[in-house]
Amino acid sequence: MNVITKTIHLRDGRTIEIETGKLAKQADGSVVVKMGKTMLLATVVAAKEAKEGVDFMPLSVEYKEKYASAGRYPGGFLKREGRPNDSEILVSRLIDRALRPLFPDDFHAEVFVTVNLISAEKDIMPDALAGLAASAALAVSDIPFNGPISEVRVARIDGKLVVNPSFDELKLSDIDIMVAGTLDNIMMVEGEFKEVSEAAMLEAIKYAHEEIIIQCQAQVELMEETGKTVKAEYCHEVNDADLKAAVHNFCYDKCYAIAKEPSAKHDRTNAFKALKEEFIATLPEEERDEKKEMVERYYHSVEKEAMRNLILNEAVRLDGRKTNQIRPIWCEVDYLPATHGSAVFTRGETQSLTTVTLGTRLDMKSVDEVLVEGSEQFVLHYNFPPFSTGDAKPYRGTGRREIGHGNLAMRALKYVVPVGEDNPYAVRIVSDILESNGSSSMATVCAGTLALMDAGIQIKKPVSGIAMGLISEGKDGRYAILSDILGDEDHLGDMDFKVTGTKDGITATQMDIKVDGLSYEVLEKALEQAKEGRLHILGEMNKTLDAPRAELKPHTPRIVSLIIPQEFIGAVIGTGGKVIQEIQKTTDTTITITEKDSSGIVEIFGENKDNMDAALAWIKGITTVPEEGTIYHGKVVSILEFGAFVQILPGKEGLLHISELDWRKVDQVEDVLKVGDEVDVKLLEVDAKSGKMRLSRRALIEKPEGYVEPVRRPRPEGGSNDRGRGGRSDSRGGDRGGDRDRDRGPRRR
């Protein structure tokens, strides 16, 4: 083995180690990245040749966390890792977005990047090391790649910036941002914030790049030591200089004219397509099939060049807007009257129909990842059906792009959605994109805000979002910053920059930079223009609904909560859940119990107020401690020779002795009471040891004039007359169910 190791020193004294030459040596490149006890194995393999007809970069990135890395068993019946979870997909996307722009434009061989978490220290966040691992694997391979890159996470804790914080440190931060870059440029940014300023965000990006440079330099040194500075040669495209010139000469001016004429998305697409077909018709018929692939490629470049130059030369956009102008907006709330909350948000040719659904703790999303376990009270799902862009193809379910866009919108709204004690509901937002021509994730943020307010969720502040673009001619050339970009402007631009926030600060961002040498000055201007656009959009939203509704919708299920002593949790649940299931079935409610701080938080979820009140009274009865001297309205549950057992509270029965039925002598209990009768009784005594209760009916009846208490026979030692003191001598024991449930101890539901 020829094992080579490089060590990276972080500013706080921690180290990251990159090792190659020991594991997975048959891959084109492989490394192990170590930080503490956390280890990532990254491998990269490329096909020797590109598949015929491929004119794009077929890159596949897979990030996988092994449960064994943290000494855990996977869940499920099979007890093995299965399809990637949302978190793994999101990390894969972070790696992909940083790597993809740096492969040569004419390199079309399939490349597979795999990053596995093989050892996990519980407080180290492995996703911050995944981009470094993937890039290092490419660095020690001969695959053409214009890197290296690295990714780092930056947090701000008590005003101080920190690189690659721990899980615990991140909880204290108001910034959580992932930044990827090369030695010279920022490539990708994604993160969430607690209403921070544009200046604070820019400072965090600069701070991250300083660390990225150090990590990239270590990879350059590793590349030199492994002898991989010269990459493999390839030839994946056939070119024809004369044909390229012919396409440009025939199409450029006409493309420019089409782009300059403001038009709708499909009209513009059809015009461009017709122009391309017009050129193909000029070729000799026998050459058309042979040259079609090259024509497609050359025409696409001409179309892109014409649209970019139109914006740079005349500050005119494809739909006729100025560079900082926002498309027309219209909004509507309560569009779906049967939902808990709904909104339609339309901006230009992009439209989101969004719903809010409120549920119980049982509806919260369970999280069972290698290093993260628990539940999520707030989730957001984003759907992008093909009809939204007029595509005639089937909808095969949620893809990686949808997970990524949904995650961005969720992070944008997460800070303003109340959780915990401020909101007992599980909250689910679903955004269905009905039309799309750019910025559908930002439409989701705006529609989500309106739907939350329509549902009566008391969010801290409304949030809006905007997608920005950039057209530039290099670091020292002309540039144009575009607000509220179209889909075509996204594809032809050098930057796709999404930012969300309230009137007071940024809550989330996502940035992909496709050009070398983007200065911080340009980025600062883009942030300022984004703020202006974001506030404009917020103003349009406020015209429809500017604050949360004071009340939930009448048909929204309500939640009533109460806190009970810990020792009563078992009594409410009952043996095998018998008691709580009976309450739910009888009252048609859903009940959850959460143990917290030596107490139980009981939440009752239902649509009918009377039923909820009944469930609440039932639980209060179970958890109420009977007090001597208190009068209770009870129900006779059984009759014996010496008295009647009366249930005064749910699960709590006491003995009403025959002598306590009336002042007069009663020969048989049935002369006064029958099973099922309701009767008022006074609690005379609770036995301190057994908890058995002695009740009296006659204490509530006026004493007859001249009444003389009869002389009672003395009770024999240990005598059976203990029954007369409220004890219950039958085999079932006293306080039916209560003592047994408490002996079981608390159970979570």
Secondary structure as UniProt FT lines:
FT   STRAND          4..9
FT   TURN            11..12
FT   STRAND          15..20
FT   TURN            25..26
FT   STRAND          29..35
FT   TURN            36..37
FT   STRAND          38..46
FT   TURN            52..53
FT   STRAND          59..65
FT   HELIX           67..70
FT   HELIX           86..99
FT   HELIX           100..102
FT   TURN            105..106
FT   STRAND          111..119
FT   TURN            122..123
FT   HELIX           127..139
FT   STRAND          150..157
FT   TURN            158..159
FT   STRAND          160..163
FT   HELIX           167..170
FT   TURN            171..172
FT   STRAND          175..181
FT   STRAND          186..196
FT   HELIX           198..226
FT   HELIX           241..260
FT   HELIX           265..280
FT   TURN            281..282
FT   HELIX           285..314
FT   TURN            318..319
FT   TURN            323..324
FT   STRAND          329..333
FT   TURN            337..338
FT   STRAND          341..347
FT   TURN            348..349
FT   STRAND          350..359
FT   HELIX           361..363
FT   STRAND          365..368
FT   STRAND          373..376
FT   STRAND          378..383
FT   HELIX           386..389
FT   HELIX           400..414
FT   TURN            415..416
FT   HELIX           420..422
FT   STRAND          426..435
FT   HELIX           440..455
FT   STRAND          464..472
FT   TURN            475..476
FT   STRAND          479..483
FT   HELIX           487..492
FT   STRAND          495..502
FT   TURN            503..504
FT   STRAND          505..513
FT   TURN            516..517
FT   HELIX           520..544
FT   TURN            554..555
FT   STRAND          558..565
FT   HELIX           566..568
FT   HELIX           569..573
FT   HELIX           575..577
FT   HELIX           578..587
FT   STRAND          590..596
FT   TURN            597..598
FT   STRAND          599..606
FT   HELIX           609..623
FT   TURN            628..629
FT   STRAND          631..640
FT   TURN            641..642
FT   STRAND          643..649
FT   TURN            650..651
FT   STRAND          652..657
FT   HELIX           658..660
FT   HELIX           669..671
FT   TURN            675..676
FT   STRAND          678..686
FT   TURN            688..690
FT   STRAND          693..696
FT   HELIX           698..700
FT   TURN            705..706
FT   TURN            717..718
FT   HELIX           720..725
FT   TURN            731..732
FT   TURN            736..737
FT   HELIX           738..744
//
